[in-house]
């Protein structure tokens, strides 16, 4: 699954791992029930709702996408703790090289496992990576039903506002 990245992004969004549809299409968050694209727009990060096939448009707004674990699976719970730890190690290398303002991991359990921080919650994290701040956002999967689209959009908007962007 190719990353959508560049040096010095405003935000590098980091998914858990590609789903089977994303792996088949080469587009991040490709499953129709995934709320990433609608939430990204509703939170004010993009001026319109993008389709997964338009993922490279994110770069024009200083946004990118990667994953903690590169291996595709039908469900995130099929990824082992060791896969997450190794993915976290590789993610630190990537973030150190690319230097985004913020690494935004979309999934609290993935973040906790990859970085060994059992107490982490949604929002800004006390430890950054190099010059990059780290923020945890709710997982946009349709399976994460206890986060409504509106609450999820507000959590993403909080990150956007932390960058000094009003609205």
C-alpha positions as CSV (number, residue, x, y, z in Angstrom):
1,X,0.0,0.0,0.0
2,X,1.8,3.2,-1.1
3,X,2.0,6.1,1.4
4,X,0.7,9.5,0.4
5,X,3.6,11.6,1.9
6,X,5.9,14.5,1.5
7,X,8.4,16.2,3.7
8,X,7.1,18.9,6.1
9,X,3.4,18.0,6.0
10,X,1.0,19.8,8.4
11,X,-0.5,16.4,9.4
12,X,0.5,12.9,8.6
13,X,-2.6,10.8,9.3
14,X,-1.7,7.2,10.2
15,X,-4.2,4.4,9.8
16,X,-3.9,1.1,11.6
17,X,-3.3,-1.1,8.6
18,X,-4.9,-1.4,5.1
19,X,-8.1,-3.2,4.8
20,X,-8.5,-5.7,2.0
21,X,-10.4,-3.2,-0.2
22,X,-7.7,-0.6,0.3
23,X,-5.0,-3.1,-0.5
24,X,-6.9,-4.2,-3.7
25,X,-7.5,-0.6,-4.9
26,X,-4.3,1.1,-3.6
27,X,-6.5,3.7,-1.9
28,X,-6.4,4.4,1.8
29,X,-9.7,4.1,3.7
30,X,-11.4,2.7,0.6
31,X,-14.2,0.7,2.3
32,X,-17.5,2.5,1.7
33,X,-18.4,2.3,5.4
34,X,-15.2,3.9,6.5
35,X,-15.8,7.5,7.8
36,X,-12.3,8.9,7.3
37,X,-13.1,10.9,4.1
38,X,-16.4,12.4,5.3
39,X,-14.9,13.2,8.7
40,X,-11.9,14.8,7.2
41,X,-14.2,17.2,5.3
42,X,-16.6,17.7,8.2
43,X,-13.7,18.7,10.4
44,X,-12.5,21.4,8.0
45,X,-9.3,19.7,6.8
46,X,-10.6,19.6,3.2
47,X,-12.9,22.0,1.3
48,X,-14.9,19.1,-0.1
49,X,-15.4,15.4,0.6
50,X,-12.7,13.5,-1.3
51,X,-13.2,10.0,-2.7
52,X,-10.4,7.4,-1.8
53,X,-9.2,7.6,-5.4
54,X,-8.4,11.3,-4.9
55,X,-6.1,10.6,-1.9
56,X,-3.1,12.4,-3.6
57,X,-5.1,15.7,-3.5
58,X,-4.4,15.7,0.3
59,X,-0.8,16.8,-0.5
60,X,-2.0,20.1,-1.8
61,X,-3.4,20.9,1.7
62,X,-0.3,19.6,3.5
63,X,-1.9,16.4,4.5
64,X,-0.7,12.8,4.0
65,X,-1.5,9.2,4.9
66,X,0.5,6.2,6.1
67,X,-0.2,3.1,8.2
68,X,1.2,1.7,11.5
69,X,1.3,-1.8,9.9
70,X,1.7,-2.3,6.1
71,X,0.2,-5.7,6.0
72,X,-3.5,-5.8,4.9
73,X,-6.1,-7.7,6.8
74,X,-9.9,-8.0,6.9
75,X,-10.0,-6.5,10.5
76,X,-7.5,-4.6,12.6
77,X,-7.8,-7.3,15.4
78,X,-6.0,-9.7,13.0
79,X,-2.8,-7.7,13.5
80,X,-0.5,-9.0,16.2
81,X,1.0,-6.9,19.0
82,X,4.5,-7.7,17.6
83,X,3.3,-6.3,14.2
84,X,2.2,-3.1,15.9
85,X,5.5,-2.7,17.9
86,X,7.6,-3.2,14.7
87,X,5.2,-0.8,12.8
88,X,5.7,1.8,15.6
89,X,9.5,1.5,15.3
90,X,9.3,2.0,11.5
91,X,6.8,4.8,11.9
92,X,9.2,6.7,14.2
93,X,11.9,6.4,11.5
94,X,9.4,7.7,8.8
95,X,8.2,10.6,11.0
96,X,11.8,11.6,11.9
97,X,12.7,11.6,8.2
98,X,9.5,13.4,6.9
99,X,9.1,15.9,9.9
100,X,5.3,16.5,9.7
101,X,4.0,19.1,12.2
102,X,1.8,16.4,13.6
103,X,1.5,12.6,13.4
104,X,-2.1,11.8,13.9
105,X,-2.7,8.1,14.6
106,X,-6.3,7.1,13.9
107,X,-6.9,4.4,16.5
108,X,-6.2,4.5,20.2
109,X,-5.5,0.8,20.6
110,X,-3.1,0.8,17.6
111,X,-1.3,3.8,19.2
112,X,-1.2,2.2,22.7
113,X,0.2,-1.1,21.3
114,X,2.7,0.4,18.8
115,X,4.2,2.9,21.3
116,X,3.7,0.9,24.5
117,X,1.6,3.6,26.2
118,X,-1.4,1.9,27.9
119,X,-2.7,5.1,29.3
120,X,-2.8,7.2,26.1
121,X,-6.2,8.8,25.3
122,X,-7.6,10.5,22.3
123,X,-6.0,13.9,21.8
124,X,-2.5,15.3,22.0
125,X,0.2,13.1,23.5
126,X,2.8,14.3,25.9
127,X,5.7,12.8,23.9
128,X,6.4,13.8,20.3
129,X,8.7,12.2,17.7
130,X,11.6,14.5,16.9
131,X,10.1,17.9,16.1
132,X,6.6,16.4,15.3
133,X,3.8,16.5,17.8
134,X,1.7,13.3,18.2
135,X,-2.1,13.2,18.4
136,X,-4.4,10.3,18.7
137,X,-7.8,10.4,16.9
138,X,-10.7,8.0,16.9
139,X,-10.6,5.2,14.4
140,X,-12.9,6.1,11.5
141,X,-13.9,2.5,10.8
142,X,-17.6,1.9,10.6
143,X,-17.0,-0.8,13.3
144,X,-16.1,2.0,15.8
145,X,-19.8,2.7,16.4
146,X,-19.4,4.3,19.8
147,X,-17.9,7.4,18.1
148,X,-20.7,9.2,16.1
149,X,-19.6,11.0,12.9
150,X,-20.3,14.4,14.6
151,X,-18.1,13.5,17.6
152,X,-15.4,12.2,15.4
153,X,-15.5,15.3,13.2
154,X,-15.1,17.4,16.4
155,X,-12.1,15.4,17.6
156,X,-10.5,15.9,14.2
157,X,-11.4,19.6,14.2
158,X,-9.7,20.0,17.5
159,X,-6.5,18.8,15.9
160,X,-7.0,21.3,13.0
161,X,-7.6,24.1,15.4
162,X,-4.4,23.2,17.3
163,X,-2.5,24.1,14.1
164,X,-3.8,27.6,14.4
165,X,-6.6,27.2,11.9
166,X,-9.9,28.8,13.0
167,X,-13.3,27.5,12.1
